[in-house]
Amino acid sequence: MKKQRIRITFSKTEAMRFTGHLDLILTWERTFRRASLPLSYSEGFNPRPVINLAAPLPLGFVSTAEIGDFWLSEYLNPEEILESLNSSLPPGLVIEELCEVTQLHGGKLPSLIERSEYSITLFERYSGLQKAVELLLQSPKCIRTRKKKEYDLRPLIHDISLELNENGSPPCLFISLYTLPSATGRPDEVLLALDIPPYETIIRRTAIVLKSIEEN
């Protein structure tokens, strides 16, 4: 039975860069078990811990802003929960914030996402990149093909900006992408639209923006 809902903002670092979404959920399940924290389980023939992560992070990406909701079958002090989890976390996961969500049965996180924000480190300076960014933002459409299906990437782009560092540091792209009911913007698709191979970059999710600042 659900007695408490907690929301954790966490980083997924280099050590878990190639851990997939389902394996990440299993990692959290094992972490709660090691911490002796009583996760609530679903009903039915094959009960599973009630864990709700906001959005899958593609393989190879890192993040400082993942969000997960976890339901407990007992009420515990959030500070005690944080202490227990921190002592049980595997390499690659870092808790940035833990809070209690008083609305026990509110909307699920994936339905609450408005957009995601990314910083992308480039390992070389691409000639004409600023102009390419401007042209993409000015274009009414950007037709891409993914999994043998055409779609329009442009409505999924909220903003793109380029930062050219003069101190010798690699340039960075900052990309903000919408999550719509029918599609989700992917930063690697934006890179390909700009003729930048994604494997020549480091993609980091820096924020998941929810639709409302009210408690969900």
C-alpha atoms as one frame of an Amber mdcrd trajectory, in Angstrom:
protein
   0.000   0.000   0.000   1.252   3.488  -0.852   1.950   5.578   2.236   4.536
   8.070   0.981   5.742   9.527  -2.326   9.231  10.953  -2.618  10.805  12.737
  -5.594  14.519  12.419  -6.238  16.551  14.604  -8.587  19.765  12.774  -9.415
  22.816  12.770 -11.635  23.675   9.886 -13.925  27.410  10.194 -14.378  30.069
   8.656 -16.608  30.119   5.369 -14.664  26.501   4.704 -15.742  26.655   6.358
 -19.143  25.830   3.114 -20.951  23.218   1.823 -18.512  19.813   1.607 -20.186
  16.479   2.817 -18.831  15.181  -0.549 -17.604  18.512  -1.383 -15.982  18.454
   2.020 -14.288  15.069   1.213 -12.747  16.456  -2.124 -11.513  19.474  -0.295
 -10.084  17.192   1.991  -8.067  15.191  -1.012  -6.891  18.355  -2.711  -5.633
  19.532   0.532  -4.022  16.324   0.866  -2.020  16.619  -2.788  -1.013  20.220
  -2.319   0.171  19.103   0.757   2.102  16.328  -1.319   3.773  13.683   1.144
   2.563  10.164  -0.296   2.024   9.165   0.366  -1.576   5.474  -0.002  -2.304
   4.585  -2.755  -4.798   1.956  -2.879  -7.525  -0.912  -5.320  -7.306  -1.534
  -8.229  -9.645   0.080 -11.483 -10.702   3.599 -10.011 -10.999   3.931  -7.167
  -8.472   6.703  -4.663  -9.125   8.067  -1.750  -7.064   6.222   1.487  -7.836
   8.971   3.565  -9.459   8.313   6.317 -11.983  11.233   7.954 -13.850  10.465
  11.121 -15.791  12.086  10.370 -19.145  14.439   7.724 -20.533  17.980   8.952
 -21.090  19.485   7.480 -24.275  22.616   5.355 -24.008  25.790   7.406 -24.016
  24.196  10.495 -22.463  24.980  11.746 -18.957  22.773  13.930 -16.788  22.687
  16.184 -13.766  18.900  16.493 -13.716  17.112  13.135 -13.828  13.863  12.958
 -11.843  12.242   9.913 -10.265   9.193   9.353  -8.060   9.272   6.478  -5.579
   6.433   5.238  -3.393   7.008   3.711   0.045   4.727   1.379   1.974   5.661
   3.104   5.248   6.069   6.769   6.124   9.673   7.740   6.895  11.507  10.976
   7.602  12.870  12.304   4.267  16.232  13.079   5.898  16.507   9.459   7.030
  15.601   8.266   3.532  18.316  10.459   2.020  20.938   9.265   4.496  20.096
   5.610   3.882  20.149   5.990   0.098  23.418   7.922   0.051  25.118   5.095
   1.903  23.786   2.555  -0.618  24.177   4.269  -4.002  26.306   2.557  -6.667
  28.987   4.434  -8.617  27.379   6.571 -11.289  24.354   7.782  -9.325  24.399
  10.963  -7.216  21.347  12.351  -5.423  21.085  16.109  -5.951  17.783  16.648
  -4.119  15.170  14.576  -2.301  11.759  15.884  -1.282   8.365  14.562  -0.304
   5.400  14.917  -2.682   2.327  15.288  -0.513  -0.051  14.465  -3.397   0.200
  10.699  -3.153  -1.735   9.903  -6.341  -0.845  12.837  -8.612  -0.009  12.651
 -12.322   2.847  10.448 -13.462   6.092  12.219 -14.278   6.267  11.454 -18.044
   2.929  13.225 -18.570   4.158  16.310 -16.682   7.253  17.091 -18.764   7.214
  20.268 -20.832  10.770  20.191 -22.131  14.308  18.990 -21.473  17.500  21.015
 -21.642  20.949  19.840 -22.688  24.515  21.091 -22.821  26.638  19.520 -25.527
  30.414  19.698 -25.480  31.959  19.828 -28.951  35.505  18.625 -29.427  36.224
  20.808 -32.428  35.107  24.114 -33.850  32.748  23.599 -36.760  33.000  26.280
 -39.424  29.737  28.132 -39.969  28.017  26.530 -36.977  26.496  29.781 -35.674
  24.924  30.420 -39.080  23.645  26.844 -39.241  21.990  27.261 -35.825  20.320
  30.491 -36.950  19.048  28.902 -40.148  17.610  25.930 -38.268  15.799  28.205
 -35.813  14.414  30.282 -38.692  13.258  27.262 -40.696   9.537  26.437 -40.574
  10.317  22.713 -40.922  13.176  20.287 -40.416  12.227  16.913 -41.843  14.221
  14.046 -40.395  14.006  10.264 -40.768  14.174   8.081 -37.680  13.501   4.358
 -37.637  12.508   4.584 -41.312   9.805   7.163 -40.583   9.816  10.839 -41.505
   8.954  13.471 -38.909   9.319  17.216 -38.428  11.970  18.007 -35.832  11.404
  21.779 -35.877   8.257  21.918 -33.625  10.221  19.999 -30.994  12.979  22.632
 -30.776  12.440  25.311 -28.131  15.850  26.986 -28.410  19.477  26.472 -29.451
  22.453  28.633 -28.542  26.182  28.320 -29.172  28.878  29.339 -26.710  32.359
  29.810 -28.147  34.930  29.884 -25.362  37.964  32.054 -25.972  40.092  30.438
 -23.253  40.749  27.288 -25.242  37.866  25.322 -23.747  35.697  23.329 -26.178
  32.650  25.137 -27.604  29.235  24.172 -26.215  25.753  23.962 -27.657  22.782
  24.535 -25.370  19.610  22.900 -26.640  16.091  23.040 -25.214  13.609  20.508
 -26.630   9.884  20.057 -26.144   8.157  16.880 -25.082   4.841  16.611 -26.962
   2.150  13.913 -26.640   3.167  12.474 -30.002   6.944  13.022 -29.987   9.981
  13.974 -27.936  12.893  16.061 -29.190  16.298  14.358 -29.158  19.545  16.351
 -29.015  21.395  13.839 -31.190  18.849  14.490 -33.956  19.518  18.231 -33.653
  23.247  17.556 -33.947  22.702  15.514 -37.093  20.562  18.322 -38.537  23.567
  20.605 -37.939  25.945  18.077 -39.595  27.668  17.258 -36.296  28.311  13.555
 -35.539  26.853  12.893 -32.055  29.673  10.465 -31.220  32.114  13.413 -31.436
  30.374  15.156 -28.531  29.402  14.704 -24.893  25.655  15.169 -24.380  24.502
  16.097 -20.878  20.913  16.662 -19.792  20.894  19.632 -17.421  17.193  20.117
 -16.683  13.783  18.501 -17.000  11.169  21.246 -16.929   7.728  20.205 -15.677
   4.558  21.816 -16.967   3.663  23.449 -13.679   5.664  24.779 -10.757   2.904
  23.534  -8.512   3.524  20.346  -6.608   2.669  17.338  -8.770
